[in-house]
Amino acid sequence: MRYINLRFTDFLTYLASRRYNNVICQAYVGLLCEAIRLHAAHSEIPVSVPVIYRAFSNHTSSERRWEPVITAVYLDMLKQPMVYHSSPDVSEWIEAKNAIFNNLDQVLQLVHFINAV
């Protein structure tokens, strides 16, 4: 039997070049969802919210060839609970469509700017 010594990044590059983007996307989303599930279940495996968010890919620092995969990952993740909400009463993962993002700082800056004019 012949063994091939490949690094994981080389393997991902090979899959991307062969148009296996869907497989990569499903695997990546599966890993992220499993990490979120482990965190929500308070499992013995220490998975923290910052670690999970660091696992999300950054569009601005990724290579152009990965853009279709990253876009597909985010489209799939938007259907999953991916926003962490923590309050004194409850901590939970919610879907992005149910989240309200705080933009008050920007609004206050705009109000101060308008009042200055």
LUMDO-156662 format. One line per 10 residues: their letters; for each residue z, x, y of N, C-alpha, C. Coordinates in nm, 2 decimals. Atoms other than C-alpha are relative to their C-alpha. Last residue first. Example, Ala and Ser with C-alpha at 12.3 -4.5 7.8 and 13.67 -1.06 7.14 Angstrom:
BEGIN
SA	0.00/-0.09/-0.11/0.71/1.37/-0.11/0.08/-0.08/0.11 ~ 0.00/0.09/-0.12/0.78/1.23/-0.45/0.00/0.09/0.12
This chain:
BEGIN
VANIFHVLQL	0.13/0.02/-0.07/1.24/-2.43/7.14/0.02/-0.12/0.10 ~ 0.02/-0.11/-0.09/1.59/-2.33/7.04/-0.13/-0.01/0.09 ~ -0.09/0.02/-0.11/1.66/-2.67/6.89/-0.02/0.11/0.11 ~ 0.04/0.11/-0.08/1.35/-2.64/6.68/0.09/-0.02/0.12 ~ 0.12/-0.04/-0.06/1.45/-2.30/6.55/-0.06/-0.11/0.10 ~ -0.04/-0.09/-0.11/1.80/-2.41/6.48/-0.12/0.05/0.08 ~ -0.06/0.08/-0.11/1.66/-2.71/6.29/0.05/0.09/0.11 ~ 0.11/0.08/-0.07/1.42/-2.49/6.09/0.06/-0.08/0.11 ~ 0.08/-0.10/-0.08/1.70/-2.25/6.00/-0.10/-0.07/0.08 ~ -0.08/-0.03/-0.11/1.91/-2.55/5.89/-0.06/0.11/0.09
VQDLNNFIAN	0.00/0.12/-0.09/1.63/-2.68/5.67/0.08/0.04/0.13 ~ 0.13/0.01/-0.07/1.58/-2.34/5.51/-0.01/-0.11/0.10 ~ 0.00/-0.12/-0.09/1.95/-2.31/5.43/-0.13/0.00/0.08 ~ -0.07/0.03/-0.13/1.95/-2.67/5.30/0.00/0.12/0.10 ~ 0.08/-0.06/-0.11/1.69/-2.60/5.04/0.06/-0.01/0.13 ~ -0.06/0.00/-0.14/1.91/-2.68/4.74/-0.09/0.08/0.09 ~ -0.02/-0.14/-0.05/1.71/-2.75/4.43/0.04/-0.01/0.14 ~ 0.02/0.01/-0.15/1.75/-3.09/4.27/0.03/0.14/0.05 ~ -0.08/-0.09/-0.08/1.70/-3.08/3.89/-0.03/-0.02/0.15 ~ -0.13/0.07/-0.04/1.58/-3.37/3.68/0.08/0.09/0.09
KAEIWESVDP	0.03/0.12/-0.07/1.21/-3.25/3.66/0.13/-0.08/0.05 ~ 0.03/-0.03/-0.14/1.33/-2.90/3.58/-0.03/-0.13/0.08 ~ 0.14/-0.02/-0.02/1.49/-3.02/3.26/-0.03/0.02/0.15 ~ 0.08/0.12/-0.03/1.86/-2.97/3.23/-0.14/0.03/0.02 ~ 0.14/-0.04/-0.02/2.09/-2.71/3.07/-0.07/-0.13/0.02 ~ 0.10/0.05/0.09/2.46/-2.80/3.10/-0.14/0.06/0.04 ~ 0.11/-0.10/0.00/2.79/-2.71/3.25/-0.10/-0.04/-0.10 ~ 0.09/-0.01/0.11/3.03/-3.00/3.33/-0.10/0.12/0.03 ~ -0.01/0.10/0.10/3.32/-3.09/3.55/-0.08/0.03/-0.13 ~ -0.13/0.00/0.06/3.37/-2.79/3.77/0.02/-0.09/-0.12
SSHYVMPQKL	-0.10/0.06/-0.09/3.00/-2.76/3.81/0.14/0.01/-0.06 ~ -0.15/-0.02/0.02/2.73/-2.56/3.64/0.08/-0.06/0.11 ~ -0.08/0.07/-0.10/2.36/-2.65/3.61/0.15/0.02/-0.04 ~ -0.15/0.00/0.03/2.13/-2.42/3.41/0.07/-0.06/0.12 ~ -0.08/-0.03/-0.13/1.76/-2.50/3.45/0.15/-0.02/-0.03 ~ 0.00/-0.15/-0.03/1.55/-2.46/3.13/0.07/0.03/0.13 ~ -0.11/-0.02/-0.10/1.58/-2.80/2.95/0.01/0.15/0.03 ~ -0.12/-0.02/0.07/1.23/-2.82/2.79/0.12/0.01/0.11 ~ -0.03/0.12/0.08/0.91/-2.97/2.92/0.13/0.01/-0.07 ~ -0.04/0.11/-0.10/0.89/-2.71/3.20/0.03/-0.13/-0.08
MDLYVATIVP	-0.15/0.00/-0.03/0.91/-2.45/2.92/0.04/-0.11/0.10 ~ -0.08/0.05/0.12/0.57/-2.54/2.78/0.14/-0.01/0.04 ~ 0.03/0.14/0.02/0.40/-2.51/3.12/0.07/-0.06/-0.11 ~ -0.07/0.08/-0.10/0.59/-2.19/3.18/-0.03/-0.14/-0.01 ~ -0.14/0.00/0.03/0.47/-2.04/2.85/0.08/-0.08/0.10 ~ -0.02/0.09/0.12/0.11/-2.14/2.91/0.15/-0.01/-0.03 ~ 0.02/0.13/-0.05/0.11/-1.97/3.25/0.03/-0.11/-0.10 ~ -0.11/0.03/-0.08/0.26/-1.66/3.10/-0.01/-0.14/0.06 ~ -0.12/0.02/0.09/0.00/-1.65/2.83/0.12/-0.04/0.08 ~ 0.02/0.13/0.08/-0.29/-1.71/3.07/0.12/-0.03/-0.09
EWRRESSTHN	-0.01/0.12/-0.08/-0.15/-1.44/3.31/-0.02/-0.13/-0.08 ~ -0.10/0.08/0.06/-0.10/-1.17/3.04/0.01/-0.13/0.08 ~ 0.04/0.05/0.13/-0.43/-0.99/3.11/0.10/-0.10/-0.06 ~ 0.09/0.11/-0.01/-0.34/-0.96/3.48/-0.04/-0.06/-0.14 ~ 0.14/-0.04/0.00/-0.04/-0.74/3.41/-0.09/-0.12/0.00 ~ 0.07/-0.01/0.13/0.30/-0.87/3.50/-0.15/0.04/0.01 ~ 0.00/-0.14/0.05/0.50/-0.79/3.81/-0.07/0.01/-0.14 ~ 0.04/-0.10/-0.10/0.43/-1.09/4.03/0.00/0.14/-0.06 ~ 0.15/0.00/-0.03/0.42/-1.35/3.75/-0.04/0.12/0.09 ~ 0.02/0.00/-0.15/0.77/-1.26/3.63/-0.15/0.01/0.03
SFARYIVPVS	0.10/-0.09/-0.06/0.84/-1.35/3.27/-0.02/-0.02/0.15 ~ 0.12/0.07/-0.06/1.16/-1.53/3.17/-0.09/0.10/0.06 ~ 0.10/0.00/0.11/1.39/-1.30/2.96/-0.13/-0.08/0.05 ~ 0.08/-0.13/-0.01/1.58/-1.22/3.28/-0.11/0.00/-0.11 ~ 0.09/0.00/-0.11/1.68/-1.59/3.29/-0.08/0.13/0.02 ~ 0.10/0.10/0.04/1.83/-1.58/2.94/-0.11/0.00/0.12 ~ 0.08/-0.06/0.10/2.03/-1.27/3.02/-0.12/-0.09/-0.03 ~ 0.09/-0.10/-0.06/2.15/-1.42/3.35/-0.09/0.07/-0.10 ~ 0.10/0.06/-0.09/2.27/-1.73/3.16/-0.09/0.10/0.06 ~ -0.04/0.05/-0.13/2.46/-1.54/2.89/-0.12/-0.06/0.08
VPIESHAAHL	0.13/0.01/-0.08/2.40/-1.51/2.52/0.04/-0.06/0.13 ~ -0.01/0.00/-0.15/2.70/-1.38/2.33/-0.13/0.00/0.07 ~ 0.09/-0.10/-0.05/2.64/-1.48/1.97/0.01/-0.01/0.15 ~ -0.07/-0.13/0.00/2.95/-1.67/1.86/-0.09/0.11/0.05 ~ 0.00/-0.06/0.13/2.79/-2.00/1.96/0.07/0.14/0.02 ~ -0.11/-0.10/0.00/2.88/-2.19/2.27/0.02/0.07/-0.13 ~ -0.09/0.02/0.11/2.63/-2.46/2.17/0.13/0.09/0.00 ~ -0.05/0.14/-0.02/2.46/-2.46/2.51/0.10/-0.03/-0.11 ~ -0.09/0.00/-0.11/2.42/-2.08/2.49/0.07/-0.14/0.02 ~ -0.12/-0.08/0.04/2.28/-2.09/2.14/0.10/0.00/0.11
RIAECLLGVY	-0.08/0.08/0.10/2.04/-2.37/2.24/0.13/0.07/-0.04 ~ -0.07/0.10/-0.08/1.93/-2.17/2.55/0.08/-0.09/-0.09 ~ -0.10/-0.06/-0.08/1.86/-1.87/2.33/0.07/-0.10/0.09 ~ -0.11/-0.04/0.10/1.67/-2.08/2.08/0.12/0.06/0.08 ~ -0.07/0.12/0.04/1.46/-2.23/2.36/0.12/0.02/-0.09 ~ -0.07/0.04/-0.12/1.37/-1.88/2.49/0.08/-0.13/-0.03 ~ -0.11/-0.09/-0.03/1.28/-1.76/2.15/0.08/-0.04/0.12 ~ -0.10/0.02/0.11/1.07/-2.07/2.07/0.12/0.09/0.02 ~ -0.07/0.12/-0.04/0.89/-2.04/2.41/0.11/-0.03/-0.10 ~ -0.08/-0.03/-0.12/0.80/-1.68/2.33/0.08/-0.12/0.04
AQCIVNNYRR	-0.11/-0.08/0.04/0.68/-1.77/1.98/0.10/0.03/0.11 ~ -0.09/0.08/0.08/0.47/-2.06/2.10/0.12/0.08/-0.05 ~ -0.06/0.10/-0.09/0.31/-1.86/2.38/0.11/-0.07/-0.08 ~ -0.10/-0.08/-0.08/0.24/-1.56/2.15/0.08/-0.10/0.08 ~ -0.10/-0.04/0.09/0.07/-1.80/1.90/0.11/0.08/0.07 ~ -0.08/0.12/0.04/-0.13/-1.97/2.17/0.12/0.04/-0.09 ~ -0.09/0.03/-0.11/-0.24/-1.64/2.31/0.09/-0.12/-0.03 ~ -0.11/0.06/0.07/-0.40/-1.53/1.98/0.11/-0.04/0.10 ~ -0.01/0.14/-0.04/-0.72/-1.46/2.16/0.10/-0.08/-0.08 ~ 0.07/0.08/0.11/-0.79/-1.13/1.97/0.01/-0.15/0.03
SALYTLFDTF	0.14/-0.04/0.00/-0.71/-0.92/2.28/-0.08/-0.08/-0.10 ~ 0.06/0.05/-0.12/-0.38/-1.10/2.32/-0.15/0.03/0.00 ~ 0.00/0.15/0.01/-0.28/-1.04/1.96/-0.07/-0.06/0.12 ~ 0.10/0.04/0.10/-0.37/-0.67/1.99/-0.02/-0.15/-0.01 ~ 0.13/-0.02/-0.06/-0.17/-0.64/2.31/-0.12/-0.03/-0.09 ~ 0.03/0.11/-0.09/0.12/-0.80/2.14/-0.13/0.01/0.07 ~ 0.03/0.12/0.08/0.10/-0.55/1.85/-0.03/-0.12/0.09 ~ 0.13/-0.02/0.05/0.08/-0.26/2.09/-0.05/-0.12/-0.08 ~ 0.09/0.02/-0.11/0.39/-0.39/2.27/-0.15/0.02/-0.04 ~ 0.01/0.14/-0.02/0.57/-0.41/1.93/-0.10/-0.04/0.12
RLNIYRM	-0.11/0.04/-0.08/0.49/-0.05/1.85/-0.02/-0.15/0.03 ~ 0.03/0.06/-0.13/0.26/0.00/1.56/0.12/-0.03/0.08 ~ -0.11/-0.02/-0.09/0.29/0.23/1.25/-0.05/-0.05/0.14 ~ 0.05/-0.04/-0.13/0.05/0.10/0.99/0.12/0.00/0.10 ~ -0.08/0.04/-0.11/0.16/0.10/0.63/-0.06/0.04/0.14 ~ 0.01/-0.08/-0.12/-0.09/0.13/0.34/0.08/-0.06/0.12 ~ 0.00/0.08/-0.12/0.00/0.00/0.00/0.00/0.09/0.12
